[in-house]
Amino acid sequence: MIYDSMMSHMLQVTAGLQDDCLHSAILDWIILGRYGGFRQSEWCQTSQSIAMTRPSLALPVQEPLAFIPSDLAFFDNAGRPLPDIEDDSVDMVELTWRFQKNSNNGERIPFKRDYSSPDLCPVLVAVRIRRRAACLGIHSASTLAVYSDPKSVTGYSYITANQTAAFLRTTAQKVFMLDSNDDRLQRWSCHSLRVTAHYRSRFWWKHFRRLVGLKK
């Protein structure tokens, strides 16, 4: 899983970087993924080609598997949709999973703003993700997980699973003082986002049961 000590380190090393650079962009998705438990196919790519759905009777037109801009909807504290995203007015983000491995397609999950921990707030991260994609000029039907890349013809590239794994492994190596060839570093990958969300949900469920006096 992605430990709190790793999160603290990643926040430190990206503190002075541009919001649209690779590591800043990856960190935003890691933060959001710790809440949403994203599968790799739901947000990033394996190469610079977008993974698309397969044509079927139900969906004859291909769509990206990963999140696109319309999959993130923002609301104020009264539950009203916000057409223009402003940090001060956004209180909630609702994510739509158009495609899932378990076929629970179209699932929507809201996330509330964390006013006490802005660095790890899922709402503010989602705002940055949407703004980054808009500033880099991605198409409305393109995927959101992008970063600025001057070497690319479009000016941006897609975040890949390998880039995410490399960032996590470098972080783990620094935090846990491991050798670069330590086999344990291979345990961190894109799937670590989902693993972390699973353990976080189990922890908070156990904590809630203790608070209400339940034994099991």
Phi, psi and omega per residue, in radians:
M1 nan 2.957 3.129
I2 -1.671 1.818 -3.032
Y3 -1.304 2.788 3.139
D4 -1.052 -0.608 3.114
S5 -1.120 -0.591 3.082
M6 -1.217 -0.703 3.113
M7 -1.076 -0.764 3.141
S8 -1.055 -0.731 3.137
H9 -1.144 -0.769 -3.136
M10 -1.121 -0.634 3.087
L11 -1.135 -0.653 -3.140
Q12 -1.191 -0.802 -3.050
V13 -1.281 -0.347 3.133
T14 -1.750 -0.006 -3.023
A15 -1.016 -0.646 -3.088
G16 -1.755 0.161 -3.081
L17 -1.575 2.801 3.048
Q18 -1.145 2.543 -3.116
D19 -1.098 -0.445 -3.060
D20 -1.737 0.136 3.111
C21 -1.355 2.931 -3.022
L22 -1.005 -0.930 -3.038
H23 -1.214 -0.604 3.053
S24 -1.106 -0.732 -3.137
A25 -1.166 -0.767 3.126
I26 -1.078 -0.761 -3.119
L27 -1.054 -0.693 3.099
D28 -1.026 -0.741 -3.140
W29 -1.248 -0.545 3.068
I30 -1.150 -0.778 3.123
I31 -1.062 -0.853 -3.134
L32 -1.156 -0.633 -3.131
G33 -1.196 -0.448 3.083
R34 -1.177 -0.376 3.051
Y35 -1.623 -0.784 -3.023
G36 -1.504 -0.277 3.131
G37 1.082 0.784 -3.034
F38 -1.136 2.424 2.864
R39 -1.365 2.729 -3.111
Q40 -0.944 -0.801 -3.065
S41 -1.164 -0.280 -3.065
E42 -1.481 -0.162 -3.119
W43 -2.493 -0.662 -3.069
C44 -2.013 -3.050 -3.070
Q45 -2.169 2.894 3.061
T46 -1.651 -0.246 3.110
S47 -2.690 -2.896 3.112
Q48 -1.533 0.303 3.004
S49 -1.934 2.392 -3.113
I50 -1.344 2.260 3.056
A51 -1.264 2.181 -3.060
M52 -1.946 2.816 3.042
T53 -1.274 2.782 3.089
R54 -1.571 2.395 3.122
P55 -1.034 2.450 3.111
S56 -2.597 3.061 3.108
L57 -1.116 -0.627 -3.128
A58 -1.344 -0.517 -3.102
L59 -2.403 1.404 -3.079
P60 -1.200 -0.415 -3.130
V61 -1.762 2.290 3.128
Q62 -1.165 2.549 3.033
E63 -2.389 2.719 3.073
P64 -1.092 2.468 3.059
L65 -1.211 -0.651 -3.055
A66 -1.411 2.907 -3.126
F67 -0.987 2.423 3.026
I68 -2.053 2.941 -3.043
P69 -0.911 -0.698 -3.097
S70 -1.229 -0.149 3.119
D71 -1.397 -0.144 3.090
L72 -1.979 2.065 3.117
A73 -2.077 2.369 -3.054
F74 -1.982 2.574 -3.075
F75 -2.427 2.696 3.052
D76 -1.523 -3.058 -3.063
N77 -1.275 -0.075 3.042
A78 -1.770 0.074 3.122
G79 1.439 0.244 -3.127
R80 -1.557 2.374 3.123
P81 -1.072 2.517 -3.134
L82 -1.982 1.914 3.093
P83 -1.216 -0.588 3.108
D84 -1.933 2.233 -3.056
I85 -1.551 2.021 3.049
E86 -2.179 2.323 -3.071
D87 -0.928 -0.748 -3.035
D88 -1.221 -0.491 -3.049
S89 -1.691 -0.331 -3.102
V90 -1.322 2.191 -3.131
D91 -2.073 -0.320 -3.085
M92 -2.684 2.580 3.007
V93 -2.180 2.440 3.079
E94 -2.012 2.144 3.137
L95 -1.730 2.386 3.075
T96 -1.953 2.137 3.048
W97 -1.605 1.682 -3.116
R98 -1.156 -0.596 -3.123
F99 -2.387 2.323 3.090
Q100 -2.360 2.674 3.141
K101 -1.064 -0.575 3.139
N102 -1.492 0.157 3.111
S103 1.176 0.200 3.066
N104 -1.451 1.082 -3.046
N105 -1.283 2.509 3.123
G106 1.514 0.095 -3.138
E107 -1.124 2.409 3.127
R108 -2.107 2.310 -3.135
I109 -2.315 2.182 3.117
P110 -1.561 2.626 3.069
F111 -2.278 2.283 -3.093
K112 -1.539 2.603 3.121
R113 -1.188 2.388 3.102
D114 -1.762 1.718 -3.079
Y115 -1.314 -0.360 -3.098
S116 -1.483 -0.418 -3.123
S117 -2.310 1.283 -3.068
P118 -1.065 -0.527 -3.127
D119 -1.135 -0.478 -3.098
L120 -2.000 0.319 -3.089
C121 -1.342 2.177 -3.136
P122 -1.138 -0.529 -3.116
V123 -1.238 -0.839 -3.139
L124 -1.143 -0.604 3.070
V125 -1.120 -0.776 3.134
A126 -1.088 -0.635 3.073
V127 -1.078 -0.789 3.138
R128 -1.117 -0.692 3.136
I129 -1.080 -0.808 3.130
R130 -1.136 -0.754 -3.120
R131 -1.152 -0.717 3.136
R132 -1.038 -0.830 -3.134
A133 -1.078 -0.711 3.139
A134 -1.163 -0.755 -3.141
C135 -1.134 -0.564 3.131
L136 -1.464 -0.076 3.008
G137 1.332 0.585 3.121
I138 -1.273 2.694 3.119
H139 -1.233 2.664 -3.110
S140 -1.093 -0.377 3.132
A141 -1.791 0.195 3.124
S142 -1.657 2.948 -3.086
T143 -1.435 2.691 -3.015
L144 -1.458 -0.435 -3.032
A145 -1.373 1.448 -3.100
V146 -2.274 2.862 3.061
Y147 -2.543 2.813 -3.128
S148 -1.233 2.284 -3.127
D149 -2.466 1.713 -3.117
P150 -1.046 -0.398 -3.124
K151 -1.369 -0.266 -3.128
S152 -1.470 2.555 3.112
V153 -1.076 -0.622 -3.107
T154 -1.438 -0.270 -3.085
G155 1.613 -0.060 3.114
Y156 -2.534 2.831 3.039
S157 -2.360 2.849 3.131
Y158 -1.525 2.470 3.047
I159 -1.202 2.322 -3.129
T160 -1.890 2.851 3.112
A161 -1.102 -0.677 -3.131
N162 -1.144 -0.683 3.111
Q163 -1.125 -0.699 3.129
T164 -1.158 -0.789 3.123
A165 -1.069 -0.730 -3.139
A166 -1.085 -0.729 3.132
F167 -1.124 -0.761 3.140
L168 -1.151 -0.725 -3.110
R169 -1.210 -0.676 3.070
T170 -1.100 -0.705 3.117
T171 -1.128 -0.827 -3.139
A172 -1.076 -0.679 3.130
Q173 -1.057 -0.767 -3.131
K174 -1.212 -0.812 -3.039
V175 -1.189 -0.748 -3.067
F176 -1.739 0.139 3.066
M177 0.911 0.965 -3.138
L178 -1.769 2.706 3.021
D179 -1.218 2.647 -3.098
S180 -1.115 -0.395 3.134
N181 -1.769 0.252 3.124
D182 -1.177 2.208 -3.100
D183 -1.072 -0.439 -3.106
R184 -1.132 -0.396 -3.141
L185 -1.135 -0.433 3.138
Q186 -1.198 -0.203 -3.137
R187 -1.253 -0.363 3.123
W188 -1.593 2.284 -3.132
S189 -2.720 -2.998 3.067
C190 -1.022 -0.542 -3.113
H191 -1.187 -0.246 3.136
S192 -1.093 -0.495 3.094
L193 -1.085 -0.784 -3.114
R194 -1.217 -0.707 3.116
V195 -1.069 -0.761 -3.125
T196 -1.119 -0.757 3.116
A197 -1.081 -0.662 3.131
H198 -1.101 -0.836 -3.118
Y199 -1.208 -0.621 3.098
R200 -1.118 -0.737 -3.138
S201 -1.158 -0.657 3.097
R202 -1.139 -0.719 -3.137
F203 -1.098 -0.839 -3.085
W204 -1.213 -0.535 3.081
W205 -1.170 -0.736 3.103
K206 -1.134 -0.722 3.121
H207 -1.083 -0.740 3.136
F208 -1.108 -0.736 -3.124
R209 -1.129 -0.629 3.058
R210 -1.138 -0.684 -3.131
L211 -1.119 -0.669 -3.097
V212 -1.594 0.007 3.045
G213 1.469 0.344 3.116
L214 -1.493 2.460 -3.089
K215 -1.470 -0.545 -3.067
K216 -2.151 nan nan
